[in-house]
Amino acid sequence: MPIKTGLAVLTFIGLILLPQYVPALEKYKSFDPSTIPLVIDLPVKIAPEAKNEELIAKRLESAAAKNLIDPTHELDHFYEALFKGGTTRILHYGDSPTTGDLITADARAALQKQFGNAGSGFALIARPWAWYNHRGLEMEGSGWGIDVAGSTSIKDGMHGLGGASFRGSAGATARFSLKAAHDIVEIAYLSQPDGGDFTVEADGSGLGTVETAAESKTPGFSSFNIPGGAKKFVVRVTRGTVRLYGADFRRSGAGVVYHSLGVNGANVTLLSKSFSGPHWAAELRHYKPDLVIINYGTNESGYPSFVEGTWGVELKAAVKRVQAAMPNTSVLLMSPMDRGERQHNGSIDTIRAMPSLVKIEAGIGQETGVAFFNTFQAMGGPGTMGRWYTSEPRLVGADFIHPMPAGAKIVGELLYGALRDGYIDYKLRQLNKASVQTASKE
């Protein structure tokens, strides 16, 4: 830097800071150092693994923020929780990609890198599908009867937080192996008449026994402190029959917990109809989310008549259920990714109903007063899956629906980038508010 330019910069900084330290000049104060934390930000940038991915990521980075629509600042509760510190909780409901913790795992990793890691979060007791996954832990189970919301003979709608319950008699076992140490494990189950017992172990040592018998069916939760360093856990039914939902692994200290709650083949009616309203409301209140993400539409897009006639109605009903249970929680509608289909001429185009579905979803967001993230547009809009399929490396599978891990990472970090930029905007608004309040007192 030239000497004259440097002296000019130093003089300017000195004039700004002088009123901070000279009482007689206080009324000329134009800058308050205490507000610096409001605008400090350490973004996690997308780091693609291949040259073609890098080009895509650079093109998409600026698209994320402009496709997050939140005119009423619905996400301020979520941003406030991040700003205050402590534990910030996110529930992300979705379909098959979420089932494998694709997209969600990458968004989780980015948020936890910036705001702290408060735990791996909720995992189902066993795998309802072979491809069910939760990054950060390994799992296996045996002896369970599995009931998935929307496709089970059990019609009570009591499917826990994640949309699946697991019936087990004596000997049924669930095993979890964590990659990093945690401080607390909480087992979610159904208290019910004639309920049996189960035990929880950590690294071979018993943590306790839980009795699930109760006068009526209600959600039950039992938490255990994890002995230092323990990473292997066993949940075992020891008496009678139990109905379990999942295990929530948490860490003490400030940070983000991001629960990935995908059900394979699901559509939005899972939340609007398949879940018992009172039961699901009790589950939501227990987990106390600061943000609920509703991310459906891929499966619905294959049925144009459903999209035009029912999609909006069911989506609105799902949002209203969340708002009734958790009126102060932020809600974000996340549109599906592009979905491609091969044409007679060999090209891969966007499925016909997708643009209409996304437009309807944006309208429901506006009507219900919740935020909306246009994933479809942020990732490139019409024809994206065709481009992703022919890219090197390939970013989507041969069905033109399910992303490869590299593609899922792009979408997860698009979501993170939009939330990050929204958070920065929130802090700037708080800074401006503080400045106005300070000025009004002078």
CORUR-V656830 format. One record per backbone hydrogen bond with DSSP energy under -0.5 kcal/mol. NH is the residue of the N-H (numbers start at 1). CO is the residue of the C=O. Records with the same first field share a line. If there is no record, write none. Layout:
NH = CO ; CO
//
This chain:
6 = 2
7 = 3
8 = 4
9 = 5
10 = 6
11 = 7
12 = 8
13 = 9
14 = 10
15 = 11
16 = 12
17 = 13
18 = 14
19 = 15
20 = 17
21 = 17 ; 18
22 = 18
23 = 21
25 = 22
26 = 23
28 = 25
29 = 26
33 = 31
35 = 32
36 = 33
38 = 35
39 = 35 ; 36
40 = 36
45 = 43
52 = 392
54 = 50
55 = 51
56 = 52
57 = 53
58 = 54
59 = 55
60 = 56
61 = 57
62 = 58
63 = 60
64 = 60
65 = 61
66 = 62
67 = 63 ; 64
68 = 65
69 = 67 ; 372
70 = 68
73 = 70
76 = 73
77 = 74
79 = 75
80 = 76
81 = 77
82 = 78
83 = 79
84 = 80
85 = 81
88 = 86 ; 255
90 = 257
91 = 291
92 = 259
93 = 91 ; 293
94 = 261
95 = 295
98 = 95
99 = 95
100 = 96
101 = 98
102 = 97
104 = 102
105 = 101
107 = 103
108 = 104
109 = 105
110 = 106
111 = 107
112 = 108
113 = 109
114 = 110
115 = 111
116 = 112
118 = 116 ; 256
121 = 249
123 = 247
125 = 245
128 = 126
132 = 129
133 = 99
137 = 134
138 = 177
140 = 175
142 = 173
145 = 167
146 = 144
147 = 165
149 = 163
151 = 148
155 = 153
159 = 157
163 = 159
164 = 159
165 = 147
166 = 244
167 = 145
168 = 242
169 = 143
170 = 240
171 = 237
172 = 169
173 = 142
174 = 235
175 = 140
176 = 233
177 = 138
178 = 231
179 = 136
182 = 230
183 = 250
184 = 250
185 = 224
186 = 248
187 = 222
188 = 246
189 = 220
190 = 243
191 = 189 ; 218
192 = 212
195 = 192
196 = 241
197 = 239
198 = 210
199 = 236
200 = 208
201 = 234
202 = 205
203 = 232
205 = 202
207 = 200
208 = 200
210 = 198
212 = 196 ; 210
214 = 192
218 = 191 ; 216
220 = 189
222 = 187
224 = 185
226 = 183
227 = 225
230 = 227
233 = 176
234 = 201
235 = 174
236 = 199 ; 234
237 = 172
238 = 197
239 = 197
241 = 194
242 = 168
244 = 166
245 = 188
246 = 188
247 = 123
248 = 186
249 = 121 ; 247
250 = 184 ; 248
251 = 118
255 = 86
256 = 116
257 = 88
259 = 90 ; 257
260 = 258
261 = 92 ; 259
262 = 98
263 = 94
266 = 263
270 = 267
271 = 268
272 = 268
273 = 269
274 = 269
275 = 270
276 = 157
280 = 276
281 = 277
282 = 278
283 = 279
284 = 280
285 = 281
286 = 282
287 = 283
288 = 284
289 = 284
290 = 89
291 = 89
292 = 330
293 = 91 ; 291
294 = 292 ; 332
295 = 93 ; 293
301 = 297
302 = 299
303 = 300
306 = 303
307 = 303
308 = 304
309 = 305
310 = 306
311 = 306
312 = 307
314 = 310
315 = 311
316 = 312
317 = 313
318 = 314
319 = 315
320 = 316
321 = 317
322 = 318
323 = 319
324 = 320
325 = 321
326 = 322
329 = 326
330 = 290
332 = 292
333 = 371
334 = 294 ; 332
335 = 333 ; 373
340 = 400
341 = 349
343 = 347
346 = 343
349 = 341 ; 347
351 = 339
353 = 301
354 = 351
357 = 353
358 = 354
359 = 355
360 = 356
361 = 357
362 = 358
363 = 359
364 = 360
365 = 361
366 = 362
367 = 363
368 = 364
369 = 365
370 = 365
371 = 331
372 = 69
373 = 333
374 = 67 ; 372
375 = 373
376 = 336
378 = 374
379 = 375
380 = 377
381 = 376
384 = 381
387 = 383
388 = 384
389 = 385
390 = 386
391 = 387 ; 388
395 = 388
397 = 402
400 = 397
403 = 401
404 = 395
407 = 404
408 = 404
409 = 405
410 = 406
411 = 407
412 = 408
413 = 409
414 = 410
415 = 411
416 = 412
417 = 413
418 = 414
419 = 415
420 = 416
421 = 417
422 = 418
423 = 419
424 = 420
425 = 421
426 = 422
427 = 423
428 = 424
429 = 425
430 = 426
431 = 427
432 = 428
433 = 429
434 = 430
435 = 431
436 = 432
437 = 433
438 = 434
439 = 435
440 = 436
441 = 437 ; 438
442 = 438 ; 439
//
